[in-house]
């Protein structure tokens, strides 16, 4: 991925997809702006923001993005 493009992307806190903040649905919580891949993820987040912001939360089927094996 182009480094400049990567710097302008945001991670959907519900499904962890990378989204373009310029065109993505968004919601405010705790003074922060969060961006979403779809209205569905936005609504899920608005219903339970603390669930998705919990450090132990991982979307179903997600891999640990910070872990490296080997």
Order of alpha helices (4+ residues) and beta strands (2+ residues): alpha-beta-beta-beta-beta-alpha-alpha
